[in-house]
């Protein structure tokens, strides 16, 4: 019997075919797992938006989550006249406001918080103070993907949400 080349041997053809099918199956499984993870992240993706509203004799700041998953707000930074503040009452015009906690909370999908609400006759002082205020929030998804937003509400990806305690807004 003549010696066949190794690649013409029937057992080798079956073995190579099995190897090829195994590699294709492994690649398909890995790609499928990648797509499933991406879908899972997208299905719980938070999208915070920071806005202000005023009309007549009322003024407010609001934060809404227009994403599909909860937003874990890790910190808030608030500056007035380029100075970091810890509480809204540090702004003279905001002494008589209704307020809600802004940092370190979870905002559910389609949820909204109103960290500042002013109703009164002297709204012009509040609007003037608003022009000197900057706000920054850092929030994460449940998969620890993090973003930073400011008053323009354009999220910027962040590695994590760490803050110097001197800059952290406490209210």
ChimeraX attribute file (.defattr): number of C-alpha atoms within 10 A of each C-alpha:
attribute: neighborCount
match mode: 1-to-1
recipient: residues
	/A:1	3
	/A:2	4
	/A:3	7
	/A:4	9
	/A:5	7
	/A:6	10
	/A:7	10
	/A:8	10
	/A:9	12
	/A:10	11
	/A:11	11
	/A:12	12
	/A:13	13
	/A:14	11
	/A:15	12
	/A:16	13
	/A:17	12
	/A:18	12
	/A:19	12
	/A:20	12
	/A:21	12
	/A:22	12
	/A:23	12
	/A:24	12
	/A:25	12
	/A:26	12
	/A:27	12
	/A:28	12
	/A:29	12
	/A:30	12
	/A:31	12
	/A:32	12
	/A:33	12
	/A:34	12
	/A:35	12
	/A:36	12
	/A:37	12
	/A:38	11
	/A:39	12
	/A:40	12
	/A:41	18
	/A:42	14
	/A:43	12
	/A:44	17
	/A:45	22
	/A:46	28
	/A:47	23
	/A:48	30
	/A:49	20
	/A:50	21
	/A:51	15
	/A:52	14
	/A:53	10
	/A:54	15
	/A:55	9
	/A:56	9
	/A:57	12
	/A:58	15
	/A:59	20
	/A:60	21
	/A:61	18
	/A:62	16
	/A:63	19
	/A:64	20
	/A:65	21
	/A:66	18
	/A:67	19
	/A:68	16
	/A:69	20
	/A:70	23
	/A:71	28
	/A:72	20
	/A:73	22
	/A:74	20
	/A:75	22
	/A:76	25
	/A:77	22
	/A:78	21
	/A:79	18
	/A:80	17
	/A:81	12
	/A:82	10
	/A:83	12
	/A:84	18
	/A:85	21
	/A:86	18
	/A:87	16
	/A:88	21
	/A:89	14
	/A:90	12
	/A:91	17
	/A:92	11
	/A:93	19
	/A:94	19
	/A:95	13
	/A:96	13
	/A:97	18
	/A:98	14
	/A:99	19
	/A:100	12
	/A:101	15
	/A:102	22
	/A:103	20
	/A:104	17
	/A:105	13
	/A:106	16
	/A:107	20
	/A:108	17
	/A:109	19
	/A:110	15
	/A:111	15
	/A:112	16
	/A:113	16
	/A:114	18
	/A:115	18
	/A:116	18
	/A:117	19
	/A:118	21
	/A:119	16
	/A:120	13
	/A:121	10
	/A:122	12
	/A:123	18
	/A:124	13
	/A:125	12
	/A:126	21
	/A:127	14
	/A:128	11
	/A:129	16
	/A:130	18
	/A:131	10
	/A:132	13
	/A:133	17
	/A:134	16
	/A:135	16
	/A:136	17
	/A:137	26
	/A:138	27
	/A:139	31
	/A:140	25
	/A:141	20
	/A:142	15
	/A:143	10
	/A:144	13
	/A:145	16
	/A:146	22
	/A:147	23
	/A:148	23
	/A:149	20
	/A:150	20
	/A:151	15
	/A:152	11
	/A:153	16
	/A:154	14
	/A:155	17
	/A:156	11
	/A:157	14
	/A:158	14
	/A:159	11
	/A:160	15
	/A:161	18
	/A:162	11
	/A:163	13
	/A:164	7
	/A:165	10
	/A:166	10
	/A:167	16
	/A:168	19
	/A:169	23
	/A:170	17
	/A:171	16
